[in-house]
Amino acid sequence: MPKCEVRPAAPAEFEAVAGLRWRWVAERDGLPEAGREAFVRAFAAWAGANAATHRCLVLVREDRVIGMAFLAITSRVPAPAVFSRAAGDVQCVYVVPEARDEGLGGR
């Protein structure tokens, strides 16, 4: 089995991530192919514009993005001991069906 790498997404990979997001919803709910290209462009722009608060990780095998996950980071209410605090929310974890059941999502 080829080696997989989990790492932060490069801006050039945001379109591949957008394609995975489209594929995920299409797999779950069904989507017509019409509208995919516009969604991919808009999602890639959104990912770039929100990179400071929504960190994207990708799962890459042989130079192909086969999985993704986002960590949404928000500010927390200050506490007396630590004024600057943050919270994270894991969102949009997806691995393509043909790579599932290999333990990759847990990586």
ZAMARVO-645230 format. One record per atom (N, C-alpha, C): residue number from 1; residue in one letter; atom name; x, y, z. Coordinates in steps of 0.2 Angstrom, whole numbers, plus 5000, padded with zeros to 4 digits. Atoms other than C-alpha are relative to their C-alpha. Example, Ala and Ser with C-alpha at 12.3 -4.5 7.8 and 13.67 -1.06 7.14 Angstrom:
ZAMARVO-645230
+-----+--------+-------+------+------+------+
: num : residu : atome :   px :   py :   pz :
+-----+--------+-------+------+------+------+
:   1 :      A :     N : 5004 : 4994 : 5000 :
:   1 :      A :    CA : 5062 : 4978 : 5039 :
:   1 :      A :     C : 5004 : 5006 : 5000 :
:   2 :      S :     N : 4996 : 4994 : 4999 :
:   2 :      S :    CA : 5068 : 4995 : 5036 :
:   2 :      S :     C : 4996 : 5005 : 5003 :
+-----+--------+-------+------+------+------+
//
This chain:
ZAMARVO-645230
+-----+--------+-------+------+------+------+
: num : residu : atome :   px :   py :   pz :
+-----+--------+-------+------+------+------+
:   1 :      M :     N : 5004 : 4994 : 5000 :
:   1 :      M :    CA : 5000 : 5000 : 5000 :
:   1 :      M :     C : 5004 : 5006 : 5000 :
:   2 :      P :     N : 4996 : 4994 : 5001 :
:   2 :      P :    CA : 5007 : 5017 : 4995 :
:   2 :      P :     C : 5000 : 5004 : 5007 :
:   3 :      K :     N : 5000 : 4996 : 4994 :
:   3 :      K :    CA : 5012 : 5029 : 5009 :
:   3 :      K :     C : 4996 : 5006 : 5000 :
:   4 :      C :     N : 5004 : 4994 : 4999 :
:   4 :      C :    CA : 5000 : 5042 : 5015 :
:   4 :      C :     C : 5003 : 5006 : 5004 :
:   5 :      E :     N : 4998 : 4995 : 4996 :
:   5 :      E :    CA : 5004 : 5059 : 5022 :
:   5 :      E :     C : 4995 : 5005 : 5002 :
:   6 :      V :     N : 5004 : 4996 : 4997 :
:   6 :      V :    CA : 4994 : 5070 : 5033 :
:   6 :      V :     C : 5003 : 5007 : 5001 :
:   7 :      R :     N : 4996 : 4993 : 5000 :
:   7 :      R :    CA : 4999 : 5089 : 5032 :
:   7 :      R :     C : 4995 : 5006 : 4999 :
:   8 :      P :     N : 5004 : 4995 : 5002 :
:   8 :      P :    CA : 4992 : 5106 : 5031 :
:   8 :      P :     C : 4999 : 5001 : 4993 :
:   9 :      A :     N : 5001 : 4999 : 5007 :
:   9 :      A :    CA : 4984 : 5110 : 5014 :
:   9 :      A :     C : 5003 : 5006 : 4998 :
:  10 :      A :     N : 4997 : 4994 : 5004 :
:  10 :      A :    CA : 4993 : 5121 : 5002 :
:  10 :      A :     C : 4994 : 5004 : 4997 :
:  11 :      P :     N : 5005 : 4996 : 5004 :
:  11 :      P :    CA : 4983 : 5135 : 4994 :
:  11 :      P :     C : 4998 : 4997 : 4993 :
:  12 :      A :     N : 5001 : 5003 : 5006 :
:  12 :      A :    CA : 4985 : 5126 : 4978 :
:  12 :      A :     C : 4996 : 4994 : 5000 :
:  13 :      E :     N : 5004 : 5006 : 4999 :
:  13 :      E :    CA : 4976 : 5111 : 4985 :
:  13 :      E :     C : 4993 : 5001 : 5002 :
:  14 :      F :     N : 5007 : 4999 : 4998 :
:  14 :      F :    CA : 4960 : 5120 : 4990 :
:  14 :      F :     C : 4995 : 4998 : 4995 :
:  15 :      E :     N : 5005 : 5002 : 5005 :
:  15 :      E :    CA : 4951 : 5116 : 4974 :
:  15 :      E :     C : 4999 : 4992 : 5000 :
:  16 :      A :     N : 5001 : 5008 : 4999 :
:  16 :      A :    CA : 4955 : 5097 : 4977 :
:  16 :      A :     C : 4996 : 4999 : 5006 :
:  17 :      V :     N : 5004 : 5001 : 4994 :
:  17 :      V :    CA : 4948 : 5099 : 4994 :
:  17 :      V :     C : 4992 : 5002 : 4999 :
:  18 :      A :     N : 5007 : 4998 : 5002 :
:  18 :      A :    CA : 4932 : 5108 : 4987 :
:  18 :      A :     C : 4997 : 4994 : 4996 :
:  19 :      G :     N : 5003 : 5006 : 5004 :
:  19 :      G :    CA : 4930 : 5093 : 4975 :
:  19 :      G :     C : 4998 : 4995 : 5005 :
:  20 :      L :     N : 5002 : 5005 : 4995 :
:  20 :      L :    CA : 4930 : 5082 : 4990 :
:  20 :      L :     C : 4994 : 5001 : 5004 :
:  21 :      R :     N : 5006 : 4998 : 4997 :
:  21 :      R :    CA : 4917 : 5092 : 4999 :
:  21 :      R :     C : 4994 : 4999 : 4996 :
:  22 :      W :     N : 5006 : 5001 : 5004 :
:  22 :      W :    CA : 4906 : 5091 : 4984 :
:  22 :      W :     C : 4999 : 4993 : 4999 :
:  23 :      R :     N : 5001 : 5007 : 5001 :
:  23 :      R :    CA : 4909 : 5073 : 4982 :
:  23 :      R :     C : 4997 : 4997 : 5006 :
:  24 :      W :     N : 5003 : 5002 : 4993 :
:  24 :      W :    CA : 4905 : 5070 : 5001 :
:  24 :      W :     C : 4992 : 5001 : 5000 :
:  25 :      V :     N : 5007 : 4998 : 5000 :
:  25 :      V :    CA : 4888 : 5079 : 4999 :
:  25 :      V :     C : 4996 : 4996 : 4994 :
:  26 :      A :     N : 5003 : 5004 : 5006 :
:  26 :      A :    CA : 4884 : 5070 : 4982 :
:  26 :      A :     C : 5000 : 4993 : 5002 :
:  27 :      E :     N : 5000 : 5007 : 4998 :
:  27 :      E :    CA : 4888 : 5053 : 4990 :
:  27 :      E :     C : 4994 : 4999 : 5005 :
:  28 :      R :     N : 5005 : 5000 : 4994 :
:  28 :      R :    CA : 4877 : 5057 : 5005 :
:  28 :      R :     C : 4993 : 5002 : 4997 :
:  29 :      D :     N : 5007 : 4997 : 5002 :
:  29 :      D :    CA : 4862 : 5067 : 4997 :
:  29 :      D :     C : 4999 : 5000 : 4992 :
:  30 :      G :     N : 5001 : 4999 : 5007 :
:  30 :      G :    CA : 4865 : 5066 : 4978 :
:  30 :      G :     C : 5000 : 5007 : 4998 :
:  31 :      L :     N : 4999 : 4993 : 5003 :
:  31 :      L :    CA : 4870 : 5081 : 4968 :
:  31 :      L :     C : 5000 : 4999 : 4992 :
:  32 :      P :     N : 4998 : 5000 : 5008 :
:  32 :      P :    CA : 4869 : 5085 : 4949 :
:  32 :      P :     C : 5007 : 5002 : 4999 :
:  33 :      E :     N : 4994 : 4998 : 5002 :
:  33 :      E :    CA : 4885 : 5088 : 4941 :
:  33 :      E :     C : 5000 : 5008 : 4999 :
:  34 :      A :     N : 5001 : 4993 : 5001 :
:  34 :      A :    CA : 4879 : 5105 : 4936 :
:  34 :      A :     C : 5001 : 5004 : 5007 :
:  35 :      G :     N : 4998 : 4996 : 4994 :
:  35 :      G :    CA : 4886 : 5118 : 4948 :
:  35 :      G :     C : 5006 : 4998 : 5004 :
:  36 :      R :     N : 4994 : 5003 : 4997 :
:  36 :      R :    CA : 4901 : 5108 : 4953 :
:  36 :      R :     C : 5006 : 5005 : 4999 :
:  37 :      E :     N : 4994 : 4995 : 5001 :
:  37 :      E :    CA : 4914 : 5120 : 4945 :
:  37 :      E :     C : 4999 : 5006 : 5003 :
:  38 :      A :     N : 5001 : 4993 : 4996 :
:  38 :      A :    CA : 4906 : 5136 : 4952 :
:  38 :      A :     C : 5001 : 4999 : 5008 :
:  39 :      F :     N : 4999 : 5001 : 4993 :
:  39 :      F :    CA : 4906 : 5128 : 4969 :
:  39 :      F :     C : 5007 : 4999 : 5002 :
:  40 :      V :     N : 4993 : 5001 : 4999 :
:  40 :      V :    CA : 4924 : 5122 : 4968 :
:  40 :      V :     C : 5004 : 5006 : 5000 :
:  41 :      R :     N : 4996 : 4994 : 5001 :
:  41 :      R :    CA : 4930 : 5139 : 4963 :
:  41 :      R :     C : 4998 : 5004 : 5007 :
:  42 :      A :     N : 5002 : 4996 : 4994 :
:  42 :      A :    CA : 4920 : 5148 : 4977 :
:  42 :      A :     C : 5002 : 4997 : 5007 :
:  43 :      F :     N : 4997 : 5003 : 4994 :
:  43 :      F :    CA : 4925 : 5135 : 4990 :
:  43 :      F :     C : 5007 : 5001 : 5001 :
:  44 :      A :     N : 4993 : 4999 : 5000 :
:  44 :      A :    CA : 4943 : 5137 : 4986 :
:  44 :      A :     C : 5001 : 5007 : 5002 :
:  45 :      A :     N : 4999 : 4993 : 4998 :
:  45 :      A :    CA : 4942 : 5156 : 4988 :
:  45 :      A :     C : 4998 : 5001 : 5007 :
:  46 :      W :     N : 5002 : 4999 : 4993 :
:  46 :      W :    CA : 4932 : 5154 : 5004 :
:  46 :      W :     C : 5006 : 4997 : 5005 :
:  47 :      A :     N : 4995 : 5003 : 4996 :
:  47 :      A :    CA : 4946 : 5142 : 5011 :
:  47 :      A :     C : 5006 : 5004 : 5001 :
:  48 :      G :     N : 4995 : 4996 : 4999 :
:  48 :      G :    CA : 4959 : 5154 : 5007 :
:  48 :      G :     C : 4999 : 5006 : 5004 :
:  49 :      A :     N : 5002 : 4994 : 4996 :
:  49 :      A :    CA : 4950 : 5169 : 5014 :
:  49 :      A :     C : 4999 : 4998 : 5008 :
:  50 :      N :     N : 5002 : 5002 : 4993 :
:  50 :      N :    CA : 4946 : 5159 : 5030 :
:  50 :      N :     C : 5006 : 4996 : 5003 :
:  51 :      A :     N : 4994 : 5005 : 4997 :
:  51 :      A :    CA : 4963 : 5150 : 5033 :
:  51 :      A :     C : 5002 : 5002 : 5007 :
:  52 :      A :     N : 4997 : 4999 : 4993 :
:  52 :      A :    CA : 4967 : 5159 : 5049 :
:  52 :      A :     C : 4995 : 4997 : 5005 :
:  53 :      T :     N : 5005 : 5003 : 4995 :
:  53 :      T :    CA : 4951 : 5152 : 5057 :
:  53 :      T :     C : 4998 : 4993 : 4999 :
:  54 :      H :     N : 5002 : 5007 : 5002 :
:  54 :      H :    CA : 4948 : 5136 : 5048 :
:  54 :      H :     C : 5006 : 4997 : 4996 :
:  55 :      R :     N : 4994 : 5003 : 5003 :
:  55 :      R :    CA : 4964 : 5126 : 5046 :
:  55 :      R :     C : 4998 : 4994 : 4997 :
:  56 :      C :     N : 5002 : 5006 : 5004 :
:  56 :      C :    CA : 4963 : 5113 : 5033 :
:  56 :      C :     C : 5006 : 4995 : 5000 :
:  57 :      L :     N : 4995 : 5005 : 5000 :
:  57 :      L :    CA : 4973 : 5097 : 5034 :
:  57 :      L :     C : 4998 : 4995 : 4994 :
:  58 :      V :     N : 5001 : 5005 : 5006 :
:  58 :      V :    CA : 4974 : 5085 : 5019 :
:  58 :      V :     C : 5003 : 4993 : 5001 :
:  59 :      L :     N : 4998 : 5007 : 5000 :
:  59 :      L :    CA : 4977 : 5066 : 5017 :
:  59 :      L :     C : 5002 : 4999 : 4993 :
:  60 :      V :     N : 4998 : 5000 : 5007 :
:  60 :      V :    CA : 4988 : 5064 : 5002 :
:  60 :      V :     C : 5004 : 4993 : 4999 :
:  61 :      R :     N : 4997 : 5006 : 5002 :
:  61 :      R :    CA : 4993 : 5048 : 4993 :
:  61 :      R :     C : 5002 : 5000 : 4993 :
:  62 :      E :     N : 4997 : 4999 : 5007 :
:  62 :      E :    CA : 5004 : 5048 : 4978 :
:  62 :      E :     C : 4998 : 5007 : 4997 :
:  63 :      D :     N : 5001 : 4993 : 5002 :
:  63 :      D :    CA : 5002 : 5067 : 4976 :
:  63 :      D :     C : 4992 : 5001 : 4998 :
:  64 :      R :     N : 5007 : 4999 : 5001 :
:  64 :      R :    CA : 4983 : 5065 : 4976 :
:  64 :      R :     C : 4996 : 5001 : 5007 :
:  65 :      V :     N : 5003 : 4998 : 4993 :
:  65 :      V :    CA : 4972 : 5073 : 4990 :
:  65 :      V :     C : 4994 : 4995 : 5000 :
:  66 :      I :     N : 5005 : 5005 : 4999 :
:  66 :      I :    CA : 4961 : 5058 : 4996 :
:  66 :      I :     C : 4996 : 5001 : 5006 :
:  67 :      G :     N : 5004 : 4999 : 4994 :
:  67 :      G :    CA : 4955 : 5065 : 5012 :
:  67 :      G :     C : 5001 : 5007 : 5003 :
:  68 :      M :     N : 5000 : 4993 : 4997 :
:  68 :      M :    CA : 4952 : 5082 : 5022 :
:  68 :      M :     C : 4997 : 5000 : 5007 :
:  69 :      A :     N : 5003 : 4998 : 4993 :
:  69 :      A :    CA : 4948 : 5089 : 5039 :
:  69 :      A :     C : 5001 : 5007 : 5001 :
:  70 :      F :     N : 4999 : 4993 : 4998 :
:  70 :      F :    CA : 4946 : 5106 : 5045 :
:  70 :      F :     C : 4999 : 5001 : 5008 :
:  71 :      L :     N : 5001 : 4998 : 4993 :
:  71 :      L :    CA : 4949 : 5113 : 5062 :
:  71 :      L :     C : 4998 : 5008 : 5000 :
:  72 :      A :     N : 5002 : 4993 : 4999 :
:  72 :      A :    CA : 4939 : 5129 : 5066 :
:  72 :      A :     C : 5002 : 5002 : 5006 :
:  73 :      I :     N : 4997 : 4997 : 4993 :
:  73 :      I :    CA : 4947 : 5140 : 5079 :
:  73 :      I :     C : 4996 : 5006 : 5001 :
:  74 :      T :     N : 5004 : 4994 : 4997 :
:  74 :      T :    CA : 4937 : 5152 : 5089 :
:  74 :      T :     C : 5003 : 5003 : 5006 :
:  75 :      S :     N : 4997 : 4997 : 4994 :
:  75 :      S :    CA : 4942 : 5164 : 5103 :
:  75 :      S :     C : 4995 : 4998 : 5005 :
:  76 :      R :     N : 5004 : 5002 : 4994 :
:  76 :      R :    CA : 4936 : 5159 : 5120 :
:  76 :      R :     C : 4999 : 5006 : 5005 :
:  77 :      V :     N : 5000 : 4995 : 4995 :
:  77 :      V :    CA : 4930 : 5170 : 5134 :
:  77 :      V :     C : 5006 : 5000 : 5005 :
:  78 :      P :     N : 4994 : 5000 : 4996 :
:  78 :      P :    CA : 4945 : 5176 : 5144 :
:  78 :      P :     C : 4999 : 4998 : 5007 :
:  79 :      A :     N : 5000 : 5002 : 4993 :
:  79 :      A :    CA : 4949 : 5169 : 5161 :
:  79 :      A :     C : 5005 : 5004 : 5004 :
:  80 :      P :     N : 4995 : 4996 : 4996 :
:  80 :      P :    CA : 4959 : 5177 : 5175 :
:  80 :      P :     C : 5007 : 4998 : 4999 :
:  81 :      A :     N : 4993 : 5003 : 5000 :
:  81 :      A :    CA : 4974 : 5166 : 5174 :
:  81 :      A :     C : 5002 : 5000 : 4992 :
:  82 :      V :     N : 4998 : 5000 : 5007 :
:  82 :      V :    CA : 4974 : 5165 : 5154 :
:  82 :      V :     C : 4995 : 5005 : 4997 :
:  83 :      F :     N : 5005 : 4995 : 5004 :
:  83 :      F :    CA : 4966 : 5180 : 5145 :
:  83 :      F :     C : 4999 : 4998 : 4993 :
:  84 :      S :     N : 5001 : 5002 : 5008 :
:  84 :      S :    CA : 4969 : 5174 : 5127 :
:  84 :      S :     C : 5000 : 4993 : 5000 :
:  85 :      R :     N : 5001 : 5008 : 5000 :
:  85 :      R :    CA : 4961 : 5157 : 5125 :
:  85 :      R :     C : 4997 : 4999 : 4993 :
:  86 :      A :     N : 5003 : 5002 : 5007 :
:  86 :      A :    CA : 4955 : 5148 : 5109 :
:  86 :      A :     C : 4997 : 4993 : 5001 :
:  87 :      A :     N : 5003 : 5007 : 5000 :
:  87 :      A :    CA : 4944 : 5133 : 5106 :
:  87 :      A :     C : 5000 : 4997 : 4993 :
:  88 :      G :     N : 5000 : 5003 : 5007 :
:  88 :      G :    CA : 4944 : 5121 : 5091 :
:  88 :      G :     C : 4994 : 4995 : 4999 :
:  89 :      D :     N : 5006 : 5004 : 5002 :
:  89 :      D :    CA : 4930 : 5112 : 5082 :
:  89 :      D :     C : 5002 : 4996 : 4994 :
:  90 :      V :     N : 4999 : 5004 : 5006 :
:  90 :      V :    CA : 4934 : 5098 : 5070 :
:  90 :      V :     C : 4994 : 4999 : 4996 :
:  91 :      Q :     N : 5005 : 5000 : 5005 :
:  91 :      Q :    CA : 4924 : 5099 : 5055 :
:  91 :      Q :     C : 5002 : 4997 : 4993 :
:  92 :      C :     N : 4999 : 5002 : 5007 :
:  92 :      C :    CA : 4922 : 5091 : 5038 :
:  92 :      C :     C : 5005 : 4995 : 4999 :
:  93 :      V :     N : 4995 : 5005 : 5001 :
:  93 :      V :    CA : 4932 : 5075 : 5040 :
:  93 :      V :     C : 4997 : 4995 : 4995 :
:  94 :      Y :     N : 5002 : 5004 : 5006 :
:  94 :      Y :    CA : 4931 : 5065 : 5024 :
:  94 :      Y :     C : 5006 : 4996 : 4997 :
:  95 :      V :     N : 4995 : 5004 : 5003 :
:  95 :      V :    CA : 4941 : 5051 : 5016 :
:  95 :      V :     C : 4996 : 4997 : 4994 :
:  96 :      V :     N : 5004 : 5003 : 5006 :
:  96 :      V :    CA : 4936 : 5045 : 4998 :
:  96 :      V :     C : 4999 : 4993 : 5001 :
:  97 :      P :     N : 5002 : 5006 : 4999 :
:  97 :      P :    CA : 4927 : 5029 : 4998 :
:  97 :      P :     C : 5005 : 4994 : 4999 :
:  98 :      E :     N : 4995 : 5005 : 5002 :
:  98 :      E :    CA : 4940 : 5019 : 4989 :
:  98 :      E :     C : 5006 : 4999 : 5005 :
:  99 :      A :     N : 4994 : 5000 : 4996 :
:  99 :      A :    CA : 4953 : 5023 : 5003 :
:  99 :      A :     C : 4997 : 4999 : 5008 :
: 100 :      R :     N : 5003 : 5001 : 4993 :
: 100 :      R :    CA : 4941 : 5019 : 5018 :
: 100 :      R :     C : 5002 : 4993 : 5003 :
: 101 :      D :     N : 4999 : 5007 : 4996 :
: 101 :      D :    CA : 4943 : 5005 : 5031 :
: 101 :      D :     C : 5008 : 4998 : 5000 :
: 102 :      E :     N : 4993 : 5001 : 5000 :
: 102 :      E :    CA : 4962 : 5008 : 5031 :
: 102 :      E :     C : 5003 : 5003 : 5006 :
: 103 :      G :     N : 4998 : 4996 : 4994 :
: 103 :      G :    CA : 4963 : 5018 : 5047 :
: 103 :      G :     C : 5003 : 5007 : 4999 :
: 104 :      L :     N : 4997 : 4993 : 5002 :
: 104 :      L :    CA : 4967 : 5034 : 5037 :
: 104 :      L :     C : 4997 : 5006 : 5004 :
: 105 :      G :     N : 5004 : 4994 : 4997 :
: 105 :      G :    CA : 4953 : 5045 : 5045 :
: 105 :      G :     C : 5003 : 5001 : 5007 :
: 106 :      G :     N : 4998 : 4999 : 4993 :
: 106 :      G :    CA : 4960 : 5042 : 5062 :
: 106 :      G :     C : 5007 : 5004 : 5000 :
: 107 :      R :     N : 4994 : 4997 : 5000 :
: 107 :      R :    CA : 4977 : 5049 : 5057 :
: 107 :      R :     C : 5000 : 5007 : 5000 :
+-----+--------+-------+------+------+------+
//
